[in-house]
Structure formats: C-alpha cells, structure tokens
C-alpha cells in the first residue's frame, strides 16, 4: 500500500453551535448557549461538510491506517451530529466504502466499518434508502459473522451491526427471521460450553456469543407475538445454563435476556408458568448475593446489582424505573424491552445518545417521544446561566465542602468537647 496520509480526526471544534455537538452537555441547561462572539453557522457547516467529504474519499486510500482513521472520524461525526441531508446525497458512496472495508480490510478496519454502518442507518432511519443499504451490506455482514477464519473482534462487530441495522430498516418479516437464525447459530454454541473440552477456544469465542445474543434479543422485541412464543419455548429452558459461565458479561447478558423473555411471555399469556422456576430463582438469588473471594469486588458489585433486578423481574414481575434526561425532556425506562433497546443504541452512540434522543426522528419514534421539541431563542435565554454565575456557584460549593471536611478532620474539634 501507499504511504499513510496525515488524517486530521473529526474534533469537537468541527461541531457547530447549530447542532450542539457536545451531546453530554444536554443534561446541563447552561450548555445550550455560551457567552462569546456569534459564529457564522453556515460557514461552520460548510467547513464541516468539506472535512467529511475528505474523510469519505480517504476511505478508499491505499493505506489501511489512513482508511481506518477516516472511518473513525466519520463515526465520531455521525454519532455527535444529525447529518441527514449530507448522508442522503452520499449514501451509496458510503455504502460502497463500508462494503469494501469489511470485505478486504483487516480486523480493526472491519470493526470501524461495521460501526460506521450502524451509524449510517441511525442517521437515515427507516425507509426505502436504508433498506437499499441493508440489502447491500446484510449479506456481507452475515458472511463475516459465520466465517470461522475471520477475527473474533470483526465477527463480534458485524453481529452487533447486523442486529441493529436489521432492527432499523427491515419491514420484511422473512429477512428478520433469516437474520435472527444467523445470530442463533452463533450464540447457541455457548449452550454446549460445558461439553466443550477446549476451554480456551470457548473463552475466546465468548465475546462473539454475547454480541450475537444481545443482537438477537433486540430483534426479538420487534417480532410478532406468535414468533415470540416459539422463541421462548426454544430458548427459555436453555438460557439458564449460561448463568454458570465464567465470563461476567455473559452471565449478565443471559440474566437480562431471561428477564426480557419472562416479560414478553407474561405479555402474551398472563398465566404463563415456568416449570423450573424454583431452580432458576435459586440460581439468580445466588448470583444476586455472590460473595466469592476469587472474583474482583467491582465485578461482584456489578453482578449483584444486575441480578437483584433480574430476580425481581422473574419473581415479582417488577422493573426498577430509570429516568433519562436530555435537554428539557425526560424519558422513563419502565420495562426490559425498552432498557434493551436503549442500552443497544447507547453503546453505539456513546455520549451522542442524548443529542440523538433530542433530534433524531427515528430514535424519537422508537421511544415514542413524538416530534423533536423546538426551543426558541427566548426559551434558551431563560435557561442560560452565565459562566461567571457558574463560577461563583462552584466556588461557594467547593468552600462549603472544604470547610465541612476540615472540621471533621481537625483533631482540635474533639479536644474542645472535654472543657
């Protein structure tokens, strides 16, 4: 290949005020506007698009390092901004670049390309154009997922991408079932783990099994009820075997999938009865109170927290409601189906999740949030807190904390009590 070019990655400066690229700031009303000179938003947007065009061109570069850097920069831009019109005009070029990188690239490049494919579909939303993208990329992704000679990391990324893209774009029930079958063929191999004499190989494949299971679970949430019943009958008595896996993430993925299956089963049949309920609740209770000394404290805390919720879901049909804030809006996650969907998109969007929840029509439709809330300049001004006011507030809070802590630590404070 040729010499790698010096690719300047997509940075925070490239995100204009118009699109509020620093998505994590949406939880803070002060971040909507900042004191400072006005910015020519149109010029900033033109500069950004010029950079992105350059990155798209670089995805065809001879150097693998340059291609990967370009893919990562496009991922960063797509996760932090809404670029629907820009992407719509270049969707076929992007699709061709992604297909080429997945087919011919090495592991890291394939992972970056699969991640960009997810974000491309998130940008486009559900529609005919997205279906065309999936028709092109779907077979390529399936081929990598099922290719035992491909790297585990690439297969893992493609399994996640396959599930997310299918969730977003497909209206074809046949394609949905075909994709689920492909993912089933991967994670069901984890059921045979105990019989596998090659434990190293089993451990090596665990990350792939986890990604396939989570992608399959996401697709199950949009299946017709008759298909949901079939899948529950097929997997509900096998999934508990994964709770004994040595890998913490596999135990958690299996536990959360079980909670979701029980939730769906009870929606389809209010009198749903599980024969091995006593044995299953014993397993879940043991994981929720696990005190094994050979496990790290952080892992034990995480496991106990997750399995307390899973146990409540299985035994008491209860779900601990969570609230997500983004800008002036609030969203309540009140069931396992919603949690699974939210966690999946948060994984690929990262800090951009809040911004996309606020502005992305597709995600707002998935979570039933309605049209995006439009805030006028007057409303934004009332929400604004100046930098100076924030500085004063933070200084006062810092002094109060320091004073309180110093008082507790000062030994002379105890001496005075004897007089």
C-alpha positions as CSV (number, residue, x, y, z in Angstrom):
1,X,0.0,0.0,0.0
2,X,0.9,3.7,-0.2
3,X,2.2,5.9,2.5
4,X,-0.4,6.7,5.1
5,X,-1.7,10.3,4.9
6,X,-1.9,12.6,7.9
7,X,-5.6,12.4,8.7
8,X,-6.9,15.1,11.0
9,X,-9.6,13.4,13.0
10,X,-13.1,14.8,13.5
11,X,-12.9,17.1,16.5
12,X,-15.2,18.9,18.8
13,X,-14.4,22.2,17.0
14,X,-15.9,20.7,13.8
15,X,-19.3,20.5,15.5
16,X,-21.2,23.8,15.0
17,X,-23.3,25.6,17.6
18,X,-26.3,24.8,15.5
19,X,-26.1,21.1,16.2
20,X,-24.7,21.3,19.7
21,X,-22.1,18.5,19.1
22,X,-21.1,18.1,22.7
23,X,-24.0,15.8,23.5
24,X,-23.2,15.1,27.1
25,X,-23.8,18.8,27.8
26,X,-27.6,18.4,27.1
27,X,-28.2,17.4,30.7
28,X,-26.9,20.9,31.6
29,X,-29.2,23.8,30.6
30,X,-26.2,26.1,30.7
31,X,-24.6,24.3,27.8
32,X,-27.3,25.4,25.3
33,X,-25.5,28.7,24.9
34,X,-22.2,30.1,26.0
35,X,-21.0,33.7,26.4
36,X,-18.9,34.7,23.5
37,X,-18.9,36.1,19.9
38,X,-21.5,34.9,17.4
39,X,-20.4,32.2,15.0
40,X,-21.2,32.1,11.3
41,X,-23.2,28.8,11.4
42,X,-23.5,28.5,7.7
43,X,-19.7,28.8,7.1
44,X,-19.1,26.4,10.0
45,X,-21.4,23.8,8.5
46,X,-19.7,24.2,5.1
47,X,-16.3,23.7,6.7
48,X,-17.6,20.5,8.4
49,X,-19.1,19.1,5.2
50,X,-15.8,19.8,3.4
51,X,-13.9,17.8,6.0
52,X,-16.4,15.0,5.9
53,X,-16.1,14.7,2.1
54,X,-12.4,14.4,2.6
55,X,-12.8,11.6,5.1
56,X,-15.2,9.8,2.7
57,X,-12.5,10.0,-0.1
58,X,-9.9,8.7,2.3
59,X,-11.9,5.5,3.0
60,X,-10.6,4.4,-0.5
61,X,-7.0,5.2,0.3
62,X,-4.3,2.6,-0.3
63,X,-3.1,2.8,3.3
64,X,-5.1,0.7,5.8
65,X,-4.1,3.1,8.6
66,X,-5.5,6.1,6.7
67,X,-8.7,4.2,5.8
68,X,-9.3,3.3,9.4
69,X,-8.6,6.8,10.7
70,X,-11.1,8.2,8.1
71,X,-13.8,5.6,9.2
72,X,-13.3,6.5,12.9
73,X,-13.6,10.3,12.1
74,X,-16.8,9.6,10.2
75,X,-18.1,7.6,13.1
76,X,-17.4,10.4,15.5
77,X,-19.2,12.9,13.3
78,X,-22.2,10.7,12.8
79,X,-22.6,9.9,16.5
80,X,-22.5,13.6,17.5
81,X,-24.5,15.3,14.8
82,X,-27.6,14.9,12.6
83,X,-26.4,14.9,9.0
84,X,-29.4,13.6,7.2
85,X,-29.2,15.6,4.0
86,X,-25.4,15.2,3.7
87,X,-25.7,11.4,4.2
88,X,-28.7,11.1,1.9
89,X,-26.7,12.6,-1.0
90,X,-23.8,10.3,-0.4
91,X,-25.4,7.1,1.0
92,X,-24.3,4.9,-2.0
93,X,-20.7,6.1,-1.9
94,X,-20.6,5.5,1.9
95,X,-22.2,2.1,1.4
96,X,-19.7,1.1,-1.2
97,X,-16.8,2.2,1.0
98,X,-18.1,0.3,4.0
99,X,-18.7,-2.8,1.9
100,X,-15.1,-2.6,0.6
101,X,-13.6,-2.1,4.0
102,X,-15.5,-5.0,5.5
103,X,-14.6,-7.4,2.7
104,X,-11.0,-6.5,2.2
105,X,-9.9,-4.9,5.4
106,X,-8.2,-6.4,8.5
107,X,-9.8,-6.8,11.9
108,X,-9.6,-3.2,13.2
109,X,-10.8,-1.8,9.8
110,X,-13.7,-4.2,9.7
111,X,-14.8,-3.2,13.2
112,X,-14.6,0.5,12.3
113,X,-16.6,-0.1,9.1
114,X,-19.3,-2.1,10.9
115,X,-19.6,0.6,13.5
116,X,-20.0,3.2,10.7
117,X,-22.7,1.1,9.0
118,X,-24.7,1.2,12.3
119,X,-24.4,4.9,12.5
120,X,-25.3,5.3,8.8
121,X,-28.6,3.5,9.4
122,X,-29.2,5.5,12.6
123,X,-28.7,8.7,10.5
124,X,-31.0,7.5,7.7
125,X,-33.7,6.0,9.9
126,X,-36.2,3.5,8.5
127,X,-37.1,4.0,4.8
128,X,-36.5,2.8,1.3
129,X,-33.0,4.2,1.2
130,X,-32.0,2.4,4.4
131,X,-33.4,-0.8,3.0
132,X,-31.2,-0.5,-0.1
133,X,-28.2,0.0,2.2
134,X,-29.1,-3.2,4.2
135,X,-29.7,-5.2,1.0
136,X,-26.1,-4.4,0.1
137,X,-24.4,-4.8,3.5
138,X,-26.6,-7.5,5.0
139,X,-25.1,-10.5,3.1
140,X,-21.6,-9.2,3.7
141,X,-22.2,-8.9,7.4
142,X,-23.7,-12.4,7.6
143,X,-20.7,-13.8,5.7
144,X,-18.2,-12.4,8.2
145,X,-20.3,-13.4,11.2
146,X,-20.4,-17.0,10.1
147,X,-16.7,-17.1,8.9
148,X,-14.7,-19.1,11.4
149,X,-11.4,-17.8,9.8
150,X,-12.3,-14.1,10.4
151,X,-11.1,-12.4,13.6
152,X,-13.4,-12.7,16.7
153,X,-13.4,-8.9,17.0
154,X,-14.6,-8.4,13.4
155,X,-17.3,-11.1,13.8
156,X,-18.4,-9.5,17.0
157,X,-18.7,-6.1,15.5
158,X,-20.6,-7.5,12.4
159,X,-23.0,-9.4,14.6
160,X,-23.9,-6.2,16.5
161,X,-24.2,-4.3,13.2
162,X,-26.4,-6.9,11.7
163,X,-28.8,-6.8,14.6
164,X,-29.0,-3.0,14.8
165,X,-29.3,-2.4,11.0
166,X,-32.0,-5.1,10.7
167,X,-33.9,-3.6,13.6
168,X,-33.8,-0.1,12.0
169,X,-34.5,-0.9,8.3
170,X,-36.3,-4.1,7.7
171,X,-40.0,-4.4,7.1
172,X,-39.5,-7.8,5.5
173,X,-40.5,-10.5,8.1
174,X,-38.6,-13.1,6.1
175,X,-35.4,-11.1,6.3
176,X,-36.0,-10.5,10.1
177,X,-36.3,-14.3,10.7
178,X,-33.3,-15.1,8.5
179,X,-31.1,-12.6,10.4
180,X,-32.3,-14.0,13.8
181,X,-31.5,-17.5,12.6
182,X,-28.0,-16.4,11.6
183,X,-27.4,-14.9,15.1
184,X,-29.0,-18.0,16.8
185,X,-26.5,-20.2,15.1
186,X,-23.7,-18.3,16.8
187,X,-24.9,-17.9,20.4
188,X,-26.5,-21.3,20.8
189,X,-23.0,-22.7,20.6
190,X,-22.5,-21.3,24.0
191,X,-25.1,-23.8,25.3
192,X,-22.6,-26.5,24.6
193,X,-19.8,-24.8,26.5
194,X,-19.8,-27.4,29.4
195,X,-19.4,-30.2,26.9
196,X,-16.5,-28.4,25.1
197,X,-13.2,-29.9,26.1
198,X,-11.3,-27.0,24.6
199,X,-12.0,-24.4,27.3
200,X,-9.5,-21.9,25.8
201,X,-11.4,-21.8,22.5
202,X,-14.7,-21.4,24.3
203,X,-13.5,-18.5,26.3
204,X,-12.1,-16.9,23.1
205,X,-15.5,-17.1,21.4
206,X,-17.4,-15.7,24.4
207,X,-17.4,-12.1,23.2
208,X,-18.9,-13.2,19.9
209,X,-21.6,-15.2,21.7
210,X,-22.5,-12.3,23.9
211,X,-22.8,-9.9,20.9
212,X,-24.9,-12.4,18.9
213,X,-27.2,-13.0,21.9
214,X,-27.8,-9.3,22.6
215,X,-28.4,-8.6,18.9
216,X,-30.9,-11.5,18.7
217,X,-32.7,-10.2,21.8
218,X,-33.0,-6.8,20.2
219,X,-34.7,-8.3,17.2
220,X,-36.9,-10.4,19.3
221,X,-38.5,-7.3,20.7
222,X,-40.0,-6.4,17.2
223,X,-41.2,-10.0,16.3
224,X,-44.9,-10.9,16.0
225,X,-46.2,-12.5,19.2
226,X,-46.6,-16.0,17.6
227,X,-42.9,-16.0,16.8
228,X,-42.0,-14.7,20.2
229,X,-43.8,-17.7,21.7
230,X,-41.8,-20.1,19.6
231,X,-38.5,-18.5,20.5
232,X,-39.4,-18.5,24.2
233,X,-40.3,-22.2,24.1
234,X,-37.0,-22.8,22.2
235,X,-34.6,-20.9,24.5
236,X,-36.1,-20.3,27.9
237,X,-35.0,-23.6,29.3
238,X,-31.5,-23.4,27.7
239,X,-30.5,-19.9,28.7
240,X,-30.1,-20.6,32.4
241,X,-27.1,-22.8,31.6
242,X,-25.2,-19.6,30.6
243,X,-25.6,-18.2,34.1
244,X,-22.8,-20.6,35.1
245,X,-20.4,-19.1,32.6
246,X,-17.0,-17.9,33.9
247,X,-17.4,-14.6,32.0
248,X,-19.2,-11.9,33.9
249,X,-20.6,-10.2,30.8
250,X,-22.0,-13.4,29.5
251,X,-23.8,-14.0,32.9
252,X,-25.2,-10.5,32.8
253,X,-26.3,-10.8,29.1
254,X,-28.0,-14.2,29.9
255,X,-29.7,-12.8,33.0
256,X,-31.1,-9.7,31.3
257,X,-32.2,-11.8,28.3
258,X,-34.1,-14.1,30.7
259,X,-35.8,-11.1,32.4
260,X,-36.9,-9.8,29.0
261,X,-38.2,-13.3,27.9
262,X,-40.2,-13.6,31.1
263,X,-41.6,-10.1,30.4
264,X,-42.6,-11.0,26.9
265,X,-44.0,-14.3,27.9
266,X,-46.3,-12.7,30.5
267,X,-47.4,-10.2,28.0
268,X,-48.5,-12.9,25.6
269,X,-50.0,-15.1,28.4
270,X,-50.9,-13.6,31.8
271,X,-51.0,-17.1,33.3
272,X,-47.6,-18.0,32.0
273,X,-46.0,-20.8,34.0
274,X,-42.3,-21.9,34.0
275,X,-41.7,-25.4,35.2
276,X,-38.2,-24.9,36.7
277,X,-39.0,-21.6,38.4
278,X,-37.7,-22.8,41.8
279,X,-34.3,-23.9,40.4
280,X,-34.0,-20.7,38.3
281,X,-34.7,-18.4,41.2
282,X,-32.1,-20.2,43.3
283,X,-29.5,-19.6,40.6
284,X,-30.5,-15.9,40.3
285,X,-30.5,-15.4,44.1
286,X,-27.0,-17.0,44.4
287,X,-25.8,-14.5,41.7
288,X,-27.5,-11.6,43.4
289,X,-25.7,-12.4,46.7
290,X,-22.5,-13.7,45.3
291,X,-19.6,-13.3,47.7
292,X,-16.9,-15.5,46.0
293,X,-13.5,-14.2,47.1
294,X,-11.8,-15.1,43.8
295,X,-13.9,-12.5,41.9
296,X,-13.0,-8.8,41.8
297,X,-15.0,-6.5,44.0
298,X,-16.1,-4.4,41.1
299,X,-17.4,-7.4,39.2
300,X,-19.2,-8.7,42.3
301,X,-20.9,-5.3,42.8
302,X,-22.0,-5.1,39.2
303,X,-23.3,-8.7,39.1
304,X,-25.2,-8.3,42.4
305,X,-26.8,-5.1,41.2
306,X,-27.9,-6.6,37.9
307,X,-29.2,-9.8,39.3
308,X,-31.2,-8.2,42.0
309,X,-33.2,-6.5,39.3
310,X,-33.4,-9.8,37.2
311,X,-34.6,-11.7,40.3
312,X,-37.3,-9.1,40.9
313,X,-38.4,-9.3,37.3
314,X,-38.7,-13.1,37.3
315,X,-40.2,-13.5,40.8
316,X,-42.3,-10.4,41.3
317,X,-42.8,-9.1,37.7
318,X,-41.2,-5.8,38.8
319,X,-38.9,-3.4,37.0
320,X,-36.9,-0.6,38.6
321,X,-37.9,2.5,36.5
322,X,-35.0,4.7,35.4
323,X,-35.2,8.3,34.2
324,X,-33.0,9.6,31.3
325,X,-32.6,13.4,30.9
326,X,-31.8,15.1,27.6
327,X,-32.2,18.8,27.3
328,X,-35.5,20.0,28.8
329,X,-37.1,16.5,28.3
330,X,-37.3,13.3,30.4
331,X,-37.8,9.7,29.3
332,X,-38.7,6.9,31.7
333,X,-37.4,3.4,31.0
334,X,-40.0,1.2,32.6
335,X,-39.6,-2.2,31.1
336,X,-36.9,-4.6,30.0
337,X,-37.7,-4.2,26.3
338,X,-37.2,-0.5,26.5
339,X,-34.0,-1.0,28.5
340,X,-32.6,-3.4,26.0
341,X,-33.3,-1.0,23.1
342,X,-31.8,2.0,25.0
343,X,-28.7,0.1,26.1
344,X,-28.0,-1.1,22.5
345,X,-28.2,2.4,20.9
346,X,-26.3,4.0,23.8
347,X,-23.5,1.5,23.1
348,X,-23.1,2.7,19.5
349,X,-23.8,6.4,20.0
350,X,-21.9,6.9,23.3
351,X,-22.2,10.5,24.5
352,X,-24.2,11.3,21.4
353,X,-27.2,9.4,22.7
354,X,-28.7,12.4,24.4
355,X,-28.4,14.6,21.3
356,X,-29.9,11.9,19.1
357,X,-32.8,11.4,21.5
358,X,-33.5,15.1,21.3
359,X,-33.1,15.5,17.5
360,X,-33.2,12.1,15.7
361,X,-36.7,11.4,14.3
362,X,-36.1,7.7,14.1
363,X,-35.0,7.3,17.7
364,X,-37.8,9.5,19.0
365,X,-40.2,7.3,17.1
366,X,-38.7,4.1,18.6
367,X,-39.1,5.5,22.2
368,X,-42.4,7.2,21.4
369,X,-41.2,10.7,22.2
370,X,-43.1,12.5,19.5
371,X,-41.7,15.2,17.2
372,X,-38.5,17.0,18.3
373,X,-39.1,19.8,20.8
374,X,-38.3,23.2,19.1
375,X,-36.9,25.8,21.6
376,X,-36.9,29.4,20.5
377,X,-34.2,31.9,21.4
378,X,-36.2,33.4,24.3
379,X,-36.6,30.0,25.9
380,X,-33.0,29.2,25.5
381,X,-32.1,32.6,27.1
382,X,-34.2,31.9,30.2
383,X,-32.4,28.5,30.6
384,X,-29.0,30.2,30.3
385,X,-26.6,30.5,33.2
386,X,-23.6,32.7,32.6
387,X,-20.1,31.4,33.1
388,X,-19.5,33.9,35.9
389,X,-22.6,32.7,37.8
390,X,-21.5,29.1,37.4
391,X,-18.0,30.0,38.6
392,X,-19.4,31.7,41.8
393,X,-21.7,28.8,42.5
394,X,-18.9,26.2,42.1
395,X,-16.5,28.3,44.3
396,X,-19.1,28.6,47.0
397,X,-19.9,24.8,46.9
398,X,-16.2,24.0,47.0
399,X,-15.5,26.2,50.0
400,X,-18.5,24.8,51.9
401,X,-17.3,21.2,51.2
402,X,-13.7,22.0,52.3
403,X,-14.9,23.7,55.5
404,X,-17.1,20.8,56.4
405,X,-14.4,18.2,55.8
406,X,-11.8,20.2,57.6
407,X,-14.0,20.5,60.6
408,X,-14.4,16.7,60.7
409,X,-10.7,16.1,60.3
410,X,-9.4,18.7,62.8
411,X,-8.4,16.9,66.0
412,X,-8.8,20.1,68.0
413,X,-12.6,19.9,67.4
414,X,-12.6,16.8,69.6
415,X,-10.4,18.4,72.3
416,X,-12.9,21.2,72.9
417,X,-15.6,18.8,74.0
418,X,-13.7,18.0,77.2
419,X,-13.9,21.5,78.5
